[in-house]
Amino acid sequence: MKLYLDTSQPLTIMKLDNKTYEWDSGRSLAKNLLKFIHDKLTENGKDWQDITEINFMSGPGSFTGLRIGATVVNTLASQLEIPLYNHRGEKVKLIMPEYGRPANITPPKK
């Protein structure tokens, strides 16, 4: 089963083979992303070991969303020992998020 994941925007998009799922993750992405993936796998009668490859929308997009998503797909691909692809279809060992611009870091207020 192929897993596609896009966490670059507040609306997380996931595909399992030809089924598409959307989730308005908002600020709960870090807390609930793995649960969202697992719930959809379970709905399809599958488990983690049934994932055969991962495709990830590596950017541009939300700094935090891309970091969280990249961490999850990098970990899954490593632990499941399956291929990992970026949004250009290039097979990679590790997803490096592409933010599209330099980080906007503001000075501390205190």
TIFIVEX-539866 format. One record per residue (C-alpha): residue in three letters; x, y, z. Coordinates in steps of 0.05 Angstrom, whole numbers, plus 32768, in hexadecimal, padded with zeros to 4 digits. Example, Ala and Ser with C-alpha at 12.3 -4.5 7.8 and 13.67 -1.06 7.14 Angstrom:
// TIFIVEX-539866
r res = ALA&xx = 80F6&yy = 7FA6&zz = 809C
r res = SER&xx = 8111&yy = 7FEB&zz = 808F
END
This chain:
// TIFIVEX-539866
r res = MET&xx = 8000&yy = 8000&zz = 8000
r res = LYS&xx = 801C&yy = 8044&zz = 7FEC
r res = LEU&xx = 8017&yy = 807D&zz = 801E
r res = TYR&xx = 8017&yy = 80C5&zz = 8006
r res = LEU&xx = 8019&yy = 80FD&zz = 8039
r res = ASP&xx = 8014&yy = 8148&zz = 8033
r res = THR&xx = 801B&yy = 8171&zz = 8073
r res = SER&xx = 8031&yy = 81B1&zz = 8051
r res = GLN&xx = 7FEE&yy = 81D4&zz = 8060
r res = PRO&xx = 7FBC&yy = 81D2&zz = 809A
r res = LEU&xx = 7F92&yy = 81A1&zz = 8071
r res = THR&xx = 7FBA&yy = 8161&zz = 8074
r res = ILE&xx = 7FB1&yy = 8134&zz = 8038
r res = MET&xx = 7FC0&yy = 80EA&zz = 803A
r res = LYS&xx = 7FB7&yy = 80B5&zz = 8005
r res = LEU&xx = 7FB7&yy = 806A&zz = 800F
r res = ASP&xx = 7FBE&yy = 804D&zz = 7FC9
r res = ASN&xx = 7F84&yy = 806F&zz = 7FA5
r res = LYS&xx = 7F5C&yy = 8086&zz = 7FE2
r res = THR&xx = 7F64&yy = 80CF&zz = 7FF7
r res = TYR&xx = 7F58&yy = 80E8&zz = 803E
r res = GLU&xx = 7F59&yy = 8130&zz = 8056
r res = TRP&xx = 7F60&yy = 8148&zz = 809E
r res = ASP&xx = 7F5D&yy = 818F&zz = 80B7
r res = SER&xx = 7F97&yy = 8184&zz = 80E6
r res = GLY&xx = 7F9F&yy = 81CC&zz = 80FE
r res = ARG&xx = 7FCC&yy = 81CD&zz = 813A
r res = SER&xx = 7FC4&yy = 8183&zz = 814B
r res = LEU&xx = 7FF0&yy = 8167&zz = 8114
r res = ALA&xx = 802A&yy = 8152&zz = 8142
r res = LYS&xx = 7FFB&yy = 8133&zz = 8174
r res = ASN&xx = 7FCC&yy = 810E&zz = 8145
r res = LEU&xx = 7FEF&yy = 8100&zz = 8102
r res = LEU&xx = 8004&yy = 80B9&zz = 8112
r res = LYS&xx = 7FBE&yy = 80AA&zz = 812D
r res = PHE&xx = 7F9F&yy = 80C6&zz = 80EE
r res = ILE&xx = 7FCB&yy = 809A&zz = 80C2
r res = HIS&xx = 7FBE&yy = 805C&zz = 80ED
r res = ASP&xx = 7F73&yy = 8068&zz = 80EF
r res = LYS&xx = 7F70&yy = 806B&zz = 80A3
r res = LEU&xx = 7F9B&yy = 802D&zz = 809C
r res = THR&xx = 7F6C&yy = 8009&zz = 80CC
r res = GLU&xx = 7F2F&yy = 8020&zz = 80A5
r res = ASN&xx = 7F4D&yy = 7FFD&zz = 8069
r res = GLY&xx = 7F5D&yy = 7FBD&zz = 808F
r res = LYS&xx = 7FA8&yy = 7FCD&zz = 808D
r res = ASP&xx = 7FE0&yy = 7FDA&zz = 80BF
r res = TRP&xx = 8023&yy = 7FFD&zz = 80BE
r res = GLN&xx = 8046&yy = 7FC1&zz = 809F
r res = ASP&xx = 8018&yy = 7FC4&zz = 8062
r res = ILE&xx = 8037&yy = 8006&zz = 804C
r res = THR&xx = 8067&yy = 7FF7&zz = 8013
r res = GLU&xx = 807F&yy = 803D&zz = 8001
r res = ILE&xx = 8076&yy = 8085&zz = 8017
r res = ASN&xx = 8070&yy = 80C4&zz = 7FED
r res = PHE&xx = 8074&yy = 8107&zz = 8011
r res = MET&xx = 8064&yy = 814E&zz = 7FFB
r res = SER&xx = 80A6&yy = 816C&zz = 8012
r res = GLY&xx = 8095&yy = 81B5&zz = 8004
r res = PRO&xx = 808E&yy = 81ED&zz = 7FFF
r res = GLY&xx = 805E&yy = 81FA&zz = 8037
r res = SER&xx = 8055&yy = 8202&zz = 8082
r res = PHE&xx = 8097&yy = 81FE&zz = 80A8
r res = THR&xx = 8078&yy = 81D8&zz = 80E2
r res = GLY&xx = 804B&yy = 81AC&zz = 80B8
r res = LEU&xx = 8085&yy = 8197&zz = 808B
r res = ARG&xx = 80B3&yy = 8189&zz = 80C6
r res = ILE&xx = 807F&yy = 815E&zz = 80E9
r res = GLY&xx = 806C&yy = 8138&zz = 80AA
r res = ALA&xx = 80B5&yy = 812D&zz = 8095
r res = THR&xx = 80C5&yy = 8112&zz = 80DA
r res = VAL&xx = 808B&yy = 80E0&zz = 80D7
r res = VAL&xx = 8099&yy = 80C7&zz = 8090
r res = ASN&xx = 80E4&yy = 80C3&zz = 809C
r res = THR&xx = 80D8&yy = 8099&zz = 80DA
r res = LEU&xx = 80A4&yy = 806C&zz = 80BA
r res = ALA&xx = 80CF&yy = 805F&zz = 807C
r res = SER&xx = 810C&yy = 8050&zz = 80A8
r res = GLN&xx = 80E7&yy = 8022&zz = 80D8
r res = LEU&xx = 80BE&yy = 7FFE&zz = 80A3
r res = GLU&xx = 80FB&yy = 7FFB&zz = 8074
r res = ILE&xx = 80D3&yy = 8014&zz = 8038
r res = PRO&xx = 80E3&yy = 8045&zz = 8000
r res = LEU&xx = 80D7&yy = 8090&zz = 800B
r res = TYR&xx = 80C9&yy = 80C2&zz = 7FD3
r res = ASN&xx = 80C5&yy = 810E&zz = 7FD2
r res = HIS&xx = 808F&yy = 8134&zz = 7FAC
r res = ARG&xx = 80B8&yy = 8132&zz = 7F6C
r res = GLY&xx = 80B8&yy = 80E7&zz = 7F6D
r res = GLU&xx = 8101&yy = 80E2&zz = 7F7F
r res = LYS&xx = 8114&yy = 80A8&zz = 7FAD
r res = VAL&xx = 8137&yy = 80C4&zz = 7FEA
r res = LYS&xx = 8155&yy = 80A8&zz = 8029
r res = LEU&xx = 813C&yy = 80E2&zz = 8052
r res = ILE&xx = 8108&yy = 8119&zz = 8045
r res = MET&xx = 8123&yy = 815F&zz = 804D
r res = PRO&xx = 80EA&yy = 8192&zz = 804E
r res = GLU&xx = 80EC&yy = 81C8&zz = 8019
r res = TYR&xx = 80CD&yy = 8206&zz = 8039
r res = GLY&xx = 80CE&yy = 8232&zz = 7FFB
r res = ARG&xx = 80ED&yy = 826D&zz = 8020
r res = PRO&xx = 811A&yy = 827B&zz = 805C
r res = ALA&xx = 80FB&yy = 8273&zz = 80A0
r res = ASN&xx = 80DA&yy = 82B1&zz = 80BD
r res = ILE&xx = 80F9&yy = 82B4&zz = 8102
r res = THR&xx = 80E3&yy = 82EF&zz = 812C
r res = PRO&xx = 810B&yy = 8309&zz = 8167
r res = PRO&xx = 80F4&yy = 82F4&zz = 81AC
r res = LYS&xx = 80C3&yy = 8324&zz = 81CE
r res = LYS&xx = 80E5&yy = 831F&zz = 8212
END
